[in-house]
Amino acid sequence: MAWFYLLAAGILEIVWAFSMKQSQGFTKLTPTVITIVAMIASFWLLALSMRSLPLSTAYVIWTGIGAVGAFLVGILVLGEPANAFKITAAVLIVSGLVMMKLASS
């Protein structure tokens, strides 16, 4: 169950990052509320996952999911530019996440 909580927490991190961007500096109410609710839920699920997962594993995977997810949302949804360096960096992050998961098994 801890891995499910961690995955959900990572997805919510992507949600709050995107909604924060949409809030335009917390000037739009709905995206601001989504940001705050998603942040709280993400932290709560991360805390639940840490009941049985080590901090070093849980935190790295949580931030990695958020980082790569926000990167993909930026490119695919917001039309932000991608280049070989950014894509290579994302691939390296994902590789690190896989290695962290394998190391914790």
Sine and cosine of phi, psi and omega as CSV:
sin_phi,cos_phi,sin_psi,cos_psi,sin_omega,cos_omega
0.00,0.00,-0.52,0.86,-0.04,-1.00
-0.87,0.49,-0.63,0.78,0.00,-1.00
-0.93,0.37,-0.58,0.81,0.07,-1.00
-0.89,0.45,-0.72,0.69,0.04,-1.00
-0.86,0.52,-0.66,0.75,-0.02,-1.00
-0.92,0.40,-0.68,0.74,0.05,-1.00
-0.88,0.47,-0.72,0.70,0.02,-1.00
-0.89,0.46,-0.64,0.77,0.04,-1.00
-0.89,0.46,-0.65,0.76,0.03,-1.00
-0.91,0.42,-0.66,0.75,0.03,-1.00
-0.90,0.44,-0.66,0.75,0.04,-1.00
-0.92,0.40,-0.47,0.88,0.09,-1.00
-0.90,0.43,-0.63,0.77,0.06,-1.00
-0.90,0.44,-0.69,0.73,0.01,-1.00
-0.86,0.51,-0.74,0.67,-0.06,-1.00
-0.94,0.35,-0.54,0.84,0.04,-1.00
-0.91,0.42,-0.70,0.71,0.01,-1.00
-0.91,0.42,-0.72,0.70,-0.03,-1.00
-0.93,0.37,-0.50,0.87,0.08,-1.00
-0.90,0.44,-0.67,0.75,0.06,-1.00
-0.88,0.48,-0.68,0.73,-0.02,-1.00
-0.94,0.35,-0.38,0.92,-0.02,-1.00
-0.96,0.30,-0.19,0.98,-0.01,-1.00
0.78,0.63,0.85,0.52,0.03,-1.00
0.95,0.30,0.58,0.82,0.00,-1.00
0.88,0.48,0.55,0.83,0.05,-1.00
-0.99,-0.16,-0.18,0.98,0.05,-1.00
-0.93,-0.36,0.80,-0.60,-0.16,-0.99
-0.90,0.44,-0.80,0.60,-0.10,-0.99
-0.87,0.49,-0.77,0.63,0.04,-1.00
-0.89,0.45,-0.51,0.86,0.04,-1.00
-0.91,0.42,-0.71,0.70,0.02,-1.00
-0.90,0.44,-0.68,0.73,0.04,-1.00
-0.87,0.50,-0.67,0.74,0.02,-1.00
-0.85,0.53,-0.77,0.63,-0.06,-1.00
-0.91,0.42,-0.71,0.71,0.00,-1.00
-0.90,0.43,-0.70,0.72,0.00,-1.00
-0.91,0.41,-0.61,0.80,0.04,-1.00
-0.89,0.46,-0.75,0.66,-0.02,-1.00
-0.88,0.48,-0.72,0.70,0.00,-1.00
-0.90,0.43,-0.63,0.77,0.01,-1.00
-0.89,0.45,-0.73,0.69,0.03,-1.00
-0.89,0.46,-0.65,0.76,0.00,-1.00
-0.89,0.46,-0.72,0.69,0.02,-1.00
-0.91,0.41,-0.60,0.80,0.08,-1.00
-0.88,0.48,-0.70,0.72,0.02,-1.00
-0.88,0.47,-0.65,0.76,0.05,-1.00
-0.88,0.47,-0.67,0.75,-0.01,-1.00
-0.91,0.41,-0.53,0.85,-0.03,-1.00
-0.96,0.27,-0.11,0.99,0.11,-0.99
-0.89,0.46,-0.53,0.85,-0.02,-1.00
-0.82,-0.58,-0.25,0.97,0.04,-1.00
-0.99,-0.16,0.56,-0.83,0.05,-1.00
-0.91,0.40,0.51,-0.86,0.04,-1.00
-0.80,0.60,-0.73,0.68,-0.08,-1.00
-0.87,0.50,-0.57,0.82,0.01,-1.00
-0.98,0.17,-0.79,0.62,-0.09,-1.00
-0.87,0.49,-0.74,0.67,-0.08,-1.00
-0.92,0.39,-0.68,0.73,-0.01,-1.00
-0.89,0.45,-0.69,0.72,-0.02,-1.00
-0.93,0.36,-0.65,0.76,0.03,-1.00
-0.87,0.50,-0.76,0.65,0.00,-1.00
-0.93,0.36,-0.56,0.83,0.03,-1.00
-0.91,0.42,-0.70,0.71,0.05,-1.00
-0.86,0.51,-0.71,0.70,0.00,-1.00
-0.89,0.45,-0.68,0.73,-0.03,-1.00
-0.91,0.41,-0.77,0.64,-0.01,-1.00
-0.93,0.37,-0.64,0.77,0.03,-1.00
-0.89,0.46,-0.70,0.71,0.03,-1.00
-0.90,0.43,-0.61,0.79,0.07,-1.00
-0.86,0.51,-0.74,0.67,-0.01,-1.00
-0.92,0.40,-0.67,0.74,0.04,-1.00
-0.89,0.46,-0.66,0.75,0.03,-1.00
-0.85,0.53,-0.69,0.72,-0.02,-1.00
-0.97,0.25,-0.77,0.64,-0.15,-0.99
-0.98,0.19,-0.55,0.84,-0.06,-1.00
-0.98,-0.20,-0.68,0.73,-0.09,-1.00
-1.00,-0.08,-0.10,1.00,0.04,-1.00
0.94,0.33,0.43,0.90,0.03,-1.00
-0.94,0.33,0.51,-0.86,-0.05,-1.00
-0.95,0.32,0.57,-0.82,0.09,-1.00
-0.86,-0.51,0.54,-0.84,0.09,-1.00
-0.65,-0.76,0.06,-1.00,-0.08,-1.00
-0.87,0.49,-0.61,0.79,-0.01,-1.00
-0.91,0.41,-0.70,0.72,0.01,-1.00
-0.90,0.43,-0.68,0.73,0.00,-1.00
-0.91,0.42,-0.67,0.74,0.05,-1.00
-0.88,0.48,-0.67,0.74,0.02,-1.00
-0.88,0.48,-0.68,0.73,0.02,-1.00
-0.90,0.44,-0.66,0.75,0.04,-1.00
-0.89,0.45,-0.64,0.77,0.03,-1.00
-0.91,0.41,-0.62,0.78,0.06,-1.00
-0.89,0.46,-0.74,0.68,0.02,-1.00
-0.87,0.49,-0.66,0.75,0.05,-1.00
-0.86,0.51,-0.67,0.74,0.04,-1.00
-0.90,0.44,-0.62,0.79,0.03,-1.00
-0.90,0.43,-0.69,0.72,0.03,-1.00
-0.88,0.47,-0.70,0.71,0.00,-1.00
-0.89,0.45,-0.63,0.78,0.02,-1.00
-0.90,0.44,-0.67,0.75,0.04,-1.00
-0.90,0.44,-0.71,0.71,0.01,-1.00
-0.90,0.44,-0.60,0.80,-0.01,-1.00
-0.94,0.35,-0.42,0.91,-0.04,-1.00
-1.00,-0.02,-0.10,0.99,-0.02,-1.00
-0.97,0.22,0.00,0.00,0.00,0.00
